[in-house]
Amino acid sequence: MKLKLLSCCFLSFILSCQSLNDNISSEISPASTAAFTGSPAIPSTQEESAESFSIPPATAIPGARVILEKKQVPILCYHQIRDWKETDSKISRTYIVPPAAFAAQMRMLADSGYHTITPDQLYAYLITGTPLPKKPIMLSFDDTDLDQYTVGYPEMKKYGFKGVFFIMTVSLGRPHYMSREQVRILSDEGNTIGSHTWDHHNVKKYAGNDWITQLDKPTRQLEQITGKSIRYFAYPFGLWNAAAFPELKKRGFVAAFQLNEKPDQTDPLYCIRRIIVPGTWSGTTLHQWILRDF
């Protein structure tokens, strides 16, 4: 029953995001761990884990079966981190996480011995078996919401946690969204910046110049902001199709992230699974779902 409820909530979340996407578009026109001989030592701290790692070359990528047989790393997905409003629907409250709930979830992760990892570390683990820290977990954030920077990140820093922030560039500098400078600071402090398209359009509907508008231009903008290569992508709404894989690859993306679907059996690096963390979950409930789902 709980799984059915979560699936319904997720579907409603997708519809809600589609509505948000339409509003933005109308306002702005387009313009366990395997051993690996000779691998680096496991980082001893969260900060070293995020900052001192070198990504292996794409030529090292093994077959899909090898990747699929790896134990999955829990990857959590957050959107808004704010208190609920009277106008928020019951469905909205599943993906709007109150600051107190977020704080409890981060405290649970720290108390339970979890260590945050970067997408680079996950990629190296999947393709070469490079060891990860004990009890690895990834924190991911979609849509560029300002409260991720002002509320979420300060809470993460209490425990030395790092995350990956998937940026929707149409929103940069707009009210209630992060500025370019805040994105740069996140990058400079060891977090990963990834692409979440220009304005959150469904990848399944791309045609013609959509790839330029939604991928090429945002990537260049984020690279200018961070001074780093942008090599990770999160699908809007978590919706993906195999037709997007070659487009992502030729643009230098080495992996892409979806939401809670079974990964593609022939190219699993481009549909890595995450779970949305509802605002109704306590730290204990989150821990139970991590243990059950991963």
C-alpha positions in Angstrom: 0.0 0.0 0.0 2.8 2.4 0.9 4.5 1.7 -2.4 1.3 2.4 -4.3 0.8 5.6 -2.5 4.4 6.7 -3.2 3.9 5.9 -6.9 0.7 8.0 -7.1 2.5 10.8 -5.4 5.3 10.6 -7.8 2.9 10.7 -10.8 1.3 13.8 -9.3 4.7 15.3 -8.7 5.5 14.9 -12.4 2.2 16.6 -13.4 2.9 19.4 -10.9 6.4 19.9 -12.4 4.9 20.0 -15.9 2.6 22.8 -14.8 5.5 24.7 -13.4 7.5 24.2 -16.5 4.7 25.5 -18.7 4.5 28.6 -16.5 8.2 29.4 -16.8 8.2 28.8 -20.5 5.3 31.2 -21.0 7.2 33.9 -19.2 10.5 33.5 -21.0 10.9 32.9 -24.7 13.6 30.5 -26.0 16.8 32.4 -27.2 29.4 -4.5 -2.3 32.1 -2.7 -3.5 34.5 -4.6 -5.7 38.2 -4.5 -5.1 40.3 -2.7 -7.7 44.0 -3.3 -7.9 46.0 0.0 -7.8 43.0 2.1 -7.0 43.4 5.3 -5.0 43.0 5.1 -1.2 39.5 5.6 0.1 39.2 9.3 1.2 39.2 9.6 4.9 36.9 12.6 5.2 33.8 14.0 3.5 35.8 17.0 2.1 38.6 14.9 0.7 36.0 12.5 -0.8 34.4 15.4 -2.8 37.5 17.3 -3.8 40.5 15.0 -4.4 39.0 12.5 -6.8 40.0 12.1 -10.5 37.4 10.6 -12.9 38.6 7.6 -14.9 38.6 7.7 -18.7 35.5 6.7 -20.7 37.6 4.0 -22.4 37.5 2.1 -19.1 33.7 1.5 -19.4 32.8 -2.2 -19.0 29.7 -3.9 -20.4 26.2 -3.2 -19.0 26.1 -6.5 -17.2 29.1 -5.6 -15.1 27.6 -2.2 -14.1 24.2 -3.7 -13.4 25.6 -6.3 -11.0 27.2 -3.6 -8.8 25.4 -2.9 -5.5 23.4 0.2 -5.9 24.4 3.4 -4.0 21.4 5.2 -2.5 20.8 8.5 -4.3 18.3 10.9 -2.7 16.6 13.6 -4.7 15.4 16.9 -3.1 13.5 19.9 -4.6 12.1 22.5 -2.3 13.3 22.8 1.3 10.8 25.1 3.1 7.9 25.0 5.5 4.5 24.0 4.1 2.0 26.7 3.3 -1.8 26.4 3.6 -2.0 26.5 -0.2 0.3 23.5 -0.6 -1.7 20.4 -1.7 -1.2 17.1 0.0 0.7 15.9 -3.0 3.0 18.9 -3.0 3.9 18.2 0.6 5.5 14.9 -0.6 8.3 16.8 -2.3 8.4 20.0 -0.3 10.6 19.1 2.7 10.3 21.3 5.7 13.7 22.5 7.1 13.1 20.6 10.4 12.5 17.4 8.5 15.5 18.0 6.3 17.7 18.6 9.4 16.4 15.4 10.9 17.2 13.5 7.8 20.7 14.8 7.6 21.3 14.1 11.3 20.1 10.5 10.7 22.5 10.1 7.9 25.4 11.4 9.9 24.5 9.4 13.0 24.1 6.2 10.9 27.6 6.5 9.5 26.7 7.5 5.9 29.3 9.2 3.8 28.3 11.4 0.9 30.0 10.8 -2.4 30.2 12.8 -5.7 29.0 11.7 -9.1 32.7 11.3 -10.1 33.2 8.7 -7.3 30.0 6.9 -8.3 31.1 6.8 -11.9 34.5 5.4 -11.0 33.0 2.8 -8.8 30.6 1.7 -11.5 33.1 1.4 -14.3 36.3 0.4 -12.5 35.2 -0.9 -9.1 37.1 1.9 -7.3 36.3 1.5 -3.6 33.8 3.9 -2.0 33.7 5.1 1.6 31.8 2.9 4.1 28.0 3.4 3.7 28.1 5.7 0.7 25.1 7.9 -0.2 24.6 10.7 -2.8 22.5 13.8 -2.1 21.1 15.4 -5.3 19.0 18.6 -5.8 17.0 19.5 -8.8 15.6 22.8 -10.2 17.9 25.5 -8.7 15.6 26.4 -5.8 17.2 29.1 -3.6 16.3 27.2 -0.4 18.7 24.5 -1.4 21.5 27.0 -1.0 20.2 29.0 2.0 18.6 26.2 4.0 19.7 22.8 2.7 23.4 23.4 2.2 24.2 25.0 5.6 22.6 21.9 7.2 24.7 19.6 5.1 27.9 21.5 6.0 27.3 20.7 9.7 28.3 17.1 8.8 30.8 17.8 6.0 28.3 16.6 3.4 28.5 17.4 -0.3 25.9 17.1 -3.0 25.2 17.4 -6.7 23.0 20.3 -7.8 21.2 19.9 -11.1 20.7 23.4 -12.4 17.8 24.6 -14.7 19.5 27.6 -16.2 16.4 29.6 -17.2 15.8 30.2 -13.5 19.2 31.6 -12.6 18.9 34.9 -10.8 15.1 34.8 -10.7 13.2 35.3 -7.5 13.3 32.2 -5.2 16.1 30.6 -7.3 19.8 30.6 -7.0 22.1 33.2 -8.5 25.1 32.5 -10.7 27.3 33.5 -7.9 25.7 31.0 -5.5 26.1 28.2 -8.0 29.8 29.1 -8.4 30.2 29.0 -4.6 28.6 25.6 -4.4 31.1 24.4 -7.1 34.1 26.0 -5.4 33.2 24.4 -2.1 33.4 20.9 -3.6 29.9 20.2 -4.7 29.1 19.0 -8.2 27.1 21.1 -10.6 25.1 19.2 -13.2 22.7 20.1 -16.0 18.9 20.0 -15.7 18.2 21.6 -19.1 17.3 25.2 -19.9 13.7 25.2 -18.9 12.7 21.7 -17.7 11.2 20.4 -21.0 10.6 16.7 -21.2 13.5 15.0 -23.0 11.2 12.5 -24.6 9.7 15.4 -26.7 13.0 16.9 -28.0 13.5 17.4 -31.7 15.7 19.5 -34.0 17.2 22.5 -32.2 15.8 21.4 -28.8 19.1 19.7 -28.1 21.0 23.0 -28.6 18.5 25.0 -26.5 18.1 22.5 -23.7 21.6 21.0 -23.5 24.3 22.9 -25.4 23.6 26.4 -24.3 23.0 25.5 -20.6 26.1 23.4 -20.5 28.3 26.3 -21.8 26.7 28.7 -19.3 27.3 26.4 -16.4 30.9 25.8 -17.5 31.4 29.6 -17.7 30.0 30.0 -14.1 32.0 27.1 -12.5 35.1 27.0 -14.7 34.6 23.2 -14.8 33.4 20.6 -17.2 29.7 19.7 -16.9 29.4 16.0 -17.3 26.3 14.9 -15.4 22.7 15.3 -16.3 19.3 14.9 -14.6 16.2 14.3 -16.7 13.3 16.7 -16.1 10.5 14.9 -14.3 12.9 11.9 -14.2 11.6 10.9 -17.6 14.2 9.4 -20.0 14.4 7.4 -23.3 17.2 5.6 -25.0 17.1 8.1 -27.9 18.6 10.7 -25.6 21.7 8.6 -24.8 23.7 9.3 -27.9 22.8 13.0 -27.7 24.1 13.1 -24.1 27.3 11.2 -25.0 28.3 13.4 -27.9 28.0 16.4 -25.6 30.4 15.0 -23.1 27.9 13.7 -20.4 29.3 10.5 -18.8 26.2 9.7 -16.8 22.6 10.8 -16.4 20.1 10.4 -13.5 16.4 9.5 -13.5 13.8 8.9 -10.8 12.9 5.5 -9.5 12.5 3.4 -12.7 14.4 0.2 -13.5 17.6 1.2 -15.4 18.1 0.5 -19.0 19.6 -2.9 -19.5 22.0 -2.0 -22.3 23.2 1.5 -21.2 22.6 1.8 -17.4 25.0 4.8 -16.9 22.5 7.0 -18.6 19.5 6.2 -16.4 20.9 5.9 -12.9 18.1 5.6 -10.3 17.3 8.1 -7.5 14.4 8.3 -5.1 12.5 11.5 -4.2 12.5 12.1 -0.4 9.0 13.2 0.6 8.6 16.0 3.2 6.5 13.6 5.3 9.4 11.3 6.0 11.2 11.4 9.4 14.8 10.4 9.6 13.8 6.9 10.7 11.4 6.5 7.8 14.1 7.6 5.3 16.5 5.1 6.8 14.0 2.3 6.3 13.4 3.2 2.7 17.1 3.4 2.0 17.6 -0.1 3.4 14.6 -1.4 1.5 15.2 0.2 -1.9 18.9 -0.1 -2.2 
